[in-house]
Amino acid sequence: MSEIDFSAESGGRLGKPKRGSIEPIGVEPDGERTSGDKSFWDNIPAMDATMPSDGFYASLPILRDFTRVMDPGLFAPLPDGWLVGIADVVQSTKAIAENRYKAVNMAGAAVIVAITNALENRDFPFVFGGDGASFAVAAADAAAARQALAETTTWVKEDLDLTLRIGMVPVAAIRAHGFDVRVARYAPSQNISIAMFAGGGIAWADAAMKRGEIAVAPAPPGAHPDLSGLSCRYQEIPASRGVVLSLVVAPAPGASGDAFRAAIEHTARLVERTPDASRPVAGQRLRITWPPAGADLEARASRRPGESVRARKIKVLAWTFLYFLIMHFSIKVGSFIPAKYTREVVDNSDFRKFDDALRMVLDCTPELADEIERHLADCAARKIVRYGTHRQHAAMMTCFTPSPTKSNHVHFIDGAMGGYALAASALKGNVVPT
């Protein structure tokens, strides 16, 4: 497979930010989407949705200050001809209870990786949500994306023994139901940009998928997507400040747009004032052991047609042993510099996002976790938000590295014991007082 260039200049999806100053969407497990109420999103002014789709996403301005994540001026509507795709693991909470959270996260990340590889270097926004993913593609890329999505569903069933529910729908159909899909780009580092969605349309699409209205059929048995670059080699990342807090915050039905924006911005400011914005990934706490905990998952993801898992795992163990030695002894190999790569892993970690709901995985003190939860509880009591949180002792990371010598690799962060999925479950049970 040829290398994928994610630079903005080449139209790559995870491009290096241009001058100026957002992708992934979480899925509430086995239930309704975490937002979709029109009352909030109707307050965001509409913009021209008829603009050309070629280079649309790469042309968007970039947000660098996360406290501005609710600024409606940073979001642009997807062009009318685009399609939205949704995927989530069925009964993910049950799988997590069986300690299969690594496989659940691998399934969610596989959707993004498969479509990225299928589209080569063409630009598209996506959202990683722990137990699922969402994305949007131009009409010209829809067939390739649909095929990759269908193949991923089959692979998840056959290799991970999980059921991945999938669907695709035209943006025009979403708008016909009174919702919108608007996208922006957030740059967590100089190396990548991460997409964020607003408008309530992703939430509507998720609910429609779960009703079976926009389902995509799985590929035939034995189908295998191109998952090059997908791995799970790092150990769990223990909390350094006391607790890893996963949270999901969505607008309550009928919430005032201004009030919801204020609630989200206050939460973002609480986090922003902490060291490194409570980022759960720090270079000194990244640990690789051998054999890696995710060796079996990586073997299943990378095996070629007709190749057994056992044969592939032998190869995975061989090259991960070499990788372990290179990283452990900081051995420079050609243009690969271990210390530089580790710094980029930290910088390129995807630990906070907005996709019709605020989603964060934070390494914070118990006191900060308490303060955030008090703020959210107060907002919920005033019928501004619905929220869910989940505390755990560590974070985990699933990696997508198209090329280790380039700086555009992205690392999806979730809580190590349920993370976004269990926070979303708590949101489902969070009843707004009457």
C-alpha positions as CSV (number, residue, x, y, z in Angstrom):
1,M,0.0,0.0,0.0
2,S,1.3,3.5,-0.8
3,E,1.9,5.9,2.0
4,I,-1.0,8.2,2.9
5,D,-0.1,11.9,3.0
6,F,-2.4,13.7,5.5
7,S,-1.0,17.1,4.8
8,A,-3.6,19.8,4.2
9,E,-1.8,20.9,1.1
10,S,-2.3,17.5,-0.4
11,G,-5.9,17.3,0.6
12,G,-5.2,14.8,3.4
13,R,-7.8,14.2,6.0
14,L,-5.7,14.8,9.0
15,G,-3.8,17.6,7.5
16,K,-1.3,19.9,9.1
17,P,-3.2,23.1,10.1
18,K,-3.1,26.1,7.8
19,R,-2.9,29.6,9.1
20,G,-5.7,30.7,11.3
21,S,-7.0,29.1,14.0
22,I,-12.0,19.8,14.2
23,E,-13.6,14.6,14.0
24,P,-14.9,12.0,15.6
25,I,-18.4,11.2,17.2
26,G,-19.3,9.0,20.1
27,V,-22.1,6.7,20.1
28,E,-24.4,6.1,23.0
29,P,-24.3,2.3,23.5
30,D,-27.4,0.4,22.5
31,G,-29.7,3.4,22.7
32,E,-30.6,6.8,21.3
33,R,-28.0,9.4,20.2
34,T,-26.8,11.8,22.9
35,S,-28.3,14.8,21.1
36,G,-30.5,15.7,18.2
37,D,-32.9,18.2,19.8
38,K,-33.7,20.9,17.2
39,S,-34.3,23.7,19.7
40,F,-30.6,24.2,20.4
41,W,-29.3,23.8,16.9
42,D,-31.9,26.0,15.4
43,N,-30.2,28.9,17.1
44,I,-27.0,28.4,15.0
45,P,-27.2,30.6,11.9
46,A,-27.3,28.7,8.6
47,M,-24.6,29.0,6.1
48,D,-24.4,28.2,2.4
49,A,-24.5,24.5,1.9
50,T,-24.2,24.7,-1.9
51,M,-20.5,25.4,-2.0
52,P,-18.3,23.0,-4.0
53,S,-17.4,19.8,-2.2
54,D,-13.9,19.5,-3.7
55,G,-11.5,20.4,-1.0
56,F,-14.3,21.5,1.2
57,Y,-13.1,20.1,4.5
58,A,-9.4,21.0,3.9
59,S,-10.4,24.6,3.2
60,L,-12.1,25.1,6.6
61,P,-10.5,27.4,9.1
62,I,-8.8,25.8,12.1
63,L,-9.6,26.2,15.8
64,R,-6.7,26.1,18.2
65,D,-8.4,27.4,21.4
66,F,-10.7,24.6,22.6
67,T,-12.6,27.0,24.8
68,R,-14.1,28.4,21.5
69,V,-15.4,25.0,20.6
70,M,-19.0,26.3,20.7
71,D,-18.3,29.2,18.4
72,P,-20.9,28.8,15.6
73,G,-18.9,30.9,13.2
74,L,-16.3,28.1,13.0
75,F,-18.7,25.5,11.7
76,A,-19.7,25.2,8.0
77,P,-22.6,23.0,6.7
78,L,-21.6,19.9,4.7
79,P,-22.4,20.3,1.0
80,D,-25.8,19.0,-0.1
81,G,-24.3,16.1,-2.1
82,W,-22.3,14.6,0.8
83,L,-23.3,11.5,2.8
84,V,-23.0,10.7,6.5
85,G,-21.9,7.3,7.9
86,I,-22.5,5.8,11.3
87,A,-21.2,2.7,13.1
88,D,-21.4,1.4,16.6
89,V,-20.8,-1.8,18.5
90,V,-24.0,-3.5,19.6
91,Q,-24.1,-4.4,23.3
92,S,-20.7,-2.6,23.9
93,T,-21.4,-2.3,27.6
94,K,-21.7,-6.1,27.8
95,A,-18.5,-6.6,26.0
96,I,-16.8,-4.0,28.3
97,A,-18.1,-5.9,31.3
98,E,-16.4,-9.0,29.9
99,N,-13.1,-7.0,29.8
100,R,-13.2,-6.7,26.0
101,Y,-12.8,-3.0,26.0
102,K,-9.6,-3.2,23.8
103,A,-11.6,-5.1,21.1
104,V,-14.5,-2.6,21.3
105,N,-12.1,0.3,20.8
106,M,-10.3,-1.5,18.0
107,A,-13.7,-2.0,16.2
108,G,-14.5,1.7,16.5
109,A,-11.0,2.8,15.2
110,A,-11.1,0.2,12.4
111,V,-14.0,2.0,10.8
112,I,-11.9,5.2,10.5
113,V,-8.8,3.3,9.3
114,A,-10.6,1.2,6.7
115,I,-12.3,4.2,5.1
116,T,-9.1,6.3,5.3
117,N,-7.2,3.6,3.5
118,A,-10.0,3.1,0.9
119,L,-10.0,6.8,0.1
120,E,-6.2,7.0,0.0
121,N,-5.3,10.7,0.5
122,R,-8.7,12.2,-0.1
123,D,-10.1,14.5,2.5
124,F,-13.0,13.5,4.8
125,P,-14.0,14.3,8.4
126,F,-14.6,11.5,11.0
127,V,-15.3,11.1,14.7
128,F,-14.0,8.3,17.0
129,G,-16.4,7.5,19.8
130,G,-14.9,4.6,21.6
131,D,-17.4,2.0,20.7
132,G,-18.1,3.4,17.3
133,A,-17.4,6.1,14.8
134,S,-19.1,8.6,12.5
135,F,-17.9,10.2,9.2
136,A,-18.9,12.2,6.2
137,V,-17.8,11.8,2.6
138,A,-18.4,13.5,-0.7
139,A,-20.7,11.7,-3.2
140,A,-17.7,10.7,-5.3
141,D,-16.2,8.7,-2.4
142,A,-19.5,7.2,-1.1
143,A,-19.1,3.8,-2.9
144,A,-15.6,3.2,-1.7
145,A,-16.6,4.3,1.9
146,R,-19.7,2.1,1.8
147,Q,-17.6,-0.9,0.7
148,A,-14.9,-0.3,3.4
149,L,-17.7,0.1,6.0
150,A,-19.4,-3.2,4.9
151,E,-16.0,-5.1,5.0
152,T,-15.2,-3.7,8.4
153,T,-18.5,-5.0,9.7
154,T,-17.7,-8.5,8.5
155,W,-14.2,-8.4,9.9
156,V,-15.4,-7.2,13.3
157,K,-17.9,-10.1,13.4
158,E,-15.4,-12.8,12.2
159,D,-12.2,-11.6,14.0
160,L,-13.4,-9.8,17.0
161,D,-16.7,-11.7,17.7
162,L,-18.6,-8.4,18.0
163,T,-21.5,-7.0,16.0
164,L,-21.0,-3.7,14.3
165,R,-24.1,-1.9,13.3
166,I,-23.6,0.4,10.3
167,G,-25.6,2.9,8.2
168,M,-25.2,5.7,5.6
169,V,-27.6,8.5,4.7
170,P,-27.4,11.6,2.4
171,V,-27.0,14.9,4.1
172,A,-30.1,16.1,2.1
173,A,-32.2,13.4,3.8
174,I,-31.1,14.7,7.2
175,R,-32.0,18.2,6.3
176,A,-35.4,17.0,5.1
177,H,-36.0,15.9,8.7
178,G,-35.2,19.4,10.0
179,F,-31.6,18.8,11.2
180,D,-28.2,19.8,9.8
181,V,-24.6,18.5,9.7
182,R,-22.0,21.2,10.2
183,V,-18.3,20.6,10.6
184,A,-15.3,22.4,11.9
185,R,-11.6,21.5,12.5
186,Y,-9.7,21.6,15.8
187,A,-5.9,21.4,15.8
188,P,-4.6,19.7,18.9
189,S,-1.1,20.0,17.5
190,Q,0.8,21.4,14.6
191,N,0.7,17.9,13.0
192,I,-3.0,17.1,12.7
193,S,-6.5,18.5,12.8
194,I,-9.5,16.8,14.2
195,A,-13.1,17.3,12.9
196,M,-16.1,18.2,15.1
197,F,-19.7,18.0,14.1
198,A,-22.7,20.2,15.1
199,G,-26.3,20.6,13.9
200,G,-28.0,17.6,15.4
201,G,-27.9,15.6,12.2
202,I,-25.3,13.0,13.3
203,A,-27.5,12.3,16.3
204,W,-30.5,11.9,14.0
205,A,-28.6,9.6,11.7
206,D,-27.5,7.4,14.7
207,A,-31.1,7.0,15.8
208,A,-32.2,6.2,12.3
209,M,-29.5,3.6,12.0
210,K,-30.7,1.9,15.2
211,R,-34.2,1.9,13.9
212,G,-32.9,0.1,10.8
213,E,-33.8,2.9,8.4
214,I,-30.4,3.6,6.9
215,A,-28.7,0.2,7.3
216,V,-25.8,-0.9,5.1
217,A,-25.5,-4.7,4.6
218,P,-22.3,-6.4,5.7
219,A,-19.9,-7.6,3.1
220,P,-19.8,-11.4,2.3
221,P,-18.1,-13.8,4.7
222,G,-14.3,-13.6,4.5
223,A,-14.2,-9.9,3.4
224,H,-11.4,-8.0,5.0
225,P,-10.8,-4.2,4.9
226,D,-7.4,-2.6,4.5
227,L,-6.5,-1.8,8.1
228,S,-2.9,-0.9,7.5
229,G,-1.5,1.3,10.3
230,L,-4.0,0.2,13.0
231,S,-2.4,-1.0,16.2
232,C,-2.8,-1.2,20.0
233,R,0.7,-1.6,21.3
234,Y,0.9,0.7,24.3
235,Q,0.1,-0.4,27.8
236,E,-2.7,1.3,29.7
237,I,-1.8,4.8,30.8
238,P,-2.3,5.1,34.5
239,A,-3.7,8.3,36.0
240,S,-1.0,10.6,37.2
241,R,-3.3,13.1,38.9
242,G,-5.7,10.7,40.6
243,V,-8.4,9.7,38.2
244,V,-9.2,9.4,34.5
245,L,-12.6,11.0,33.9
246,S,-14.6,10.2,30.8
247,L,-17.6,12.6,30.2
248,V,-20.3,13.1,27.6
249,V,-22.4,16.3,27.7
250,A,-25.4,16.9,25.4
251,P,-28.1,19.6,25.3
252,A,-31.2,18.8,27.2
253,P,-34.5,18.8,25.2
254,G,-35.6,22.4,24.8
255,A,-32.4,23.9,26.1
256,S,-31.5,27.4,25.3
257,G,-28.7,27.7,22.8
258,D,-27.0,30.4,24.8
259,A,-27.3,28.5,28.1
260,F,-25.9,25.3,26.6
261,R,-23.0,27.1,25.0
262,A,-22.2,28.8,28.3
263,A,-22.3,25.4,30.1
264,I,-19.9,23.8,27.6
265,E,-17.5,26.8,27.6
266,H,-17.4,26.9,31.4
267,T,-16.5,23.1,31.4
268,A,-13.8,23.7,28.8
269,R,-12.4,26.6,30.9
270,L,-12.3,24.4,34.0
271,V,-10.2,21.9,32.1
272,E,-8.0,24.4,30.3
273,R,-6.7,26.0,33.5
274,T,-5.1,22.6,34.6
275,P,-1.6,21.5,33.6
276,D,-1.6,20.5,30.0
277,A,-5.4,20.7,30.0
278,S,-5.6,17.4,31.9
279,R,-4.2,15.5,28.8
280,P,-4.2,11.8,29.7
281,V,-1.1,11.0,27.6
282,A,2.3,12.0,28.8
283,G,5.6,10.8,27.3
284,Q,7.1,9.7,30.6
285,R,4.1,7.4,31.2
286,L,3.9,5.8,27.8
287,R,5.0,2.2,28.2
288,I,5.6,-0.5,25.6
289,T,6.2,-4.0,26.7
290,W,6.8,-7.2,24.8
291,P,4.8,-9.1,23.8
292,P,2.4,-6.2,23.4
293,A,-1.1,-6.6,25.0
294,G,-2.7,-5.9,21.6
295,A,-0.6,-8.4,19.6
296,D,-3.6,-10.7,18.8
297,L,-5.8,-7.7,17.7
298,E,-3.0,-6.3,15.5
299,A,-2.5,-9.7,13.9
300,R,-6.2,-10.0,13.1
301,A,-6.2,-6.4,11.7
302,S,-3.1,-6.8,9.5
303,R,-3.4,-10.4,8.2
304,R,-3.6,-10.8,4.5
305,P,-6.3,-12.8,2.6
306,G,-5.8,-16.5,3.2
307,E,-3.3,-15.9,6.0
308,S,-4.0,-17.6,9.3
309,V,-4.2,-15.5,12.5
310,R,-1.4,-17.8,14.0
311,A,1.0,-17.1,11.1
312,R,0.3,-13.4,11.2
313,K,0.8,-13.2,14.9
314,I,4.2,-14.7,14.6
315,K,5.1,-11.9,12.2
316,V,3.5,-9.3,14.5
317,L,5.5,-10.6,17.5
318,A,8.7,-10.4,15.4
319,W,8.3,-6.9,14.2
320,T,6.9,-5.6,17.5
321,F,10.0,-7.1,19.3
322,L,12.2,-5.0,17.0
323,Y,10.0,-2.0,17.6
324,F,10.2,-2.6,21.4
325,L,14.1,-2.6,21.2
326,I,14.1,0.5,19.0
327,M,11.9,2.5,21.4
328,H,13.4,1.1,24.6
329,F,16.9,1.9,23.7
330,S,16.0,5.0,21.6
331,I,17.7,3.7,18.5
332,K,17.5,6.0,15.5
333,V,16.6,4.1,12.3
334,G,16.8,6.1,9.2
335,S,14.5,9.1,9.6
336,F,12.7,7.5,12.5
337,I,13.7,9.1,15.8
338,P,12.0,7.5,18.8
339,A,12.0,10.6,21.0
340,K,10.5,12.7,18.3
341,Y,7.8,10.0,17.6
342,T,7.0,9.9,21.3
343,R,6.5,13.6,21.5
344,E,4.2,13.4,18.5
345,V,2.2,10.7,20.1
346,V,1.5,13.0,23.1
347,D,0.7,16.0,20.8
348,N,-1.5,14.0,18.4
349,S,-3.7,12.3,21.1
350,D,-7.4,12.8,20.5
351,F,-8.8,13.2,24.0
352,R,-11.4,16.0,23.7
353,K,-14.0,16.8,21.0
354,F,-17.4,18.1,20.2
355,D,-19.9,16.2,18.0
356,D,-23.4,17.4,18.9
357,A,-22.1,16.7,22.4
358,L,-18.9,17.5,24.4
359,R,-16.7,14.4,24.9
360,M,-13.5,14.3,27.0
361,V,-11.2,11.8,28.6
362,L,-9.2,13.7,31.3
363,D,-6.4,12.8,33.7
364,C,-7.4,15.0,36.6
365,T,-7.5,15.4,40.3
366,P,-10.5,14.0,42.1
367,E,-11.2,17.6,43.2
368,L,-11.4,18.8,39.6
369,A,-13.6,15.8,38.7
370,D,-15.9,16.7,41.6
371,E,-16.0,20.3,40.4
372,I,-16.9,19.4,36.8
373,E,-19.6,17.0,38.0
374,R,-21.1,19.6,40.3
375,H,-21.2,22.1,37.5
376,L,-22.8,19.6,35.2
377,A,-25.3,18.5,37.8
378,D,-26.3,22.1,38.4
379,C,-26.8,22.6,34.6
380,A,-28.8,19.4,34.4
381,A,-31.1,20.5,37.3
382,R,-31.7,23.7,35.3
383,K,-32.6,21.6,32.2
384,I,-29.7,22.8,30.2
385,V,-27.7,19.6,29.7
386,R,-27.9,15.9,29.9
387,Y,-24.6,14.3,30.9
388,G,-22.8,11.1,31.9
389,T,-19.4,10.6,33.5
390,H,-17.3,7.5,34.3
391,R,-14.2,7.4,36.5
392,Q,-11.4,4.8,36.1
393,H,-7.8,4.4,37.0
394,A,-6.2,4.6,33.5
395,A,-6.6,5.6,29.9
396,M,-6.0,3.5,26.8
397,M,-4.9,4.3,23.3
398,T,-5.6,2.9,19.9
399,C,-3.2,4.1,17.2
400,F,-3.4,4.8,13.5
401,T,0.1,5.3,12.1
402,P,0.1,5.4,8.3
403,S,3.9,6.0,8.4
404,P,6.1,6.1,11.5
405,T,8.4,8.6,9.8
406,K,5.7,11.2,9.2
407,S,4.1,13.4,11.9
408,N,0.5,12.8,10.9
409,H,-0.3,9.7,13.0
410,V,-3.3,10.0,15.3
411,H,-4.0,8.3,18.6
412,F,-7.5,7.7,19.9
413,I,-7.9,8.0,23.6
414,D,-10.6,6.3,25.8
415,G,-10.9,5.3,29.4
416,A,-9.4,1.9,30.1
417,M,-12.4,0.5,31.8
418,G,-15.4,1.6,29.7
419,G,-14.7,5.2,29.0
420,Y,-17.0,6.9,26.6
421,A,-19.4,3.9,26.4
422,L,-20.1,3.8,30.1
423,A,-20.3,7.6,30.3
424,A,-22.9,7.5,27.6
425,S,-24.7,4.8,29.5
426,A,-24.8,7.1,32.5
427,L,-26.1,9.8,30.3
428,K,-29.0,7.5,29.2
429,G,-30.0,7.2,32.8
430,N,-29.5,10.9,33.6
431,V,-33.1,12.1,33.8
432,V,-33.6,15.8,33.8
433,P,-35.6,16.8,36.9
434,T,-39.1,18.1,36.3
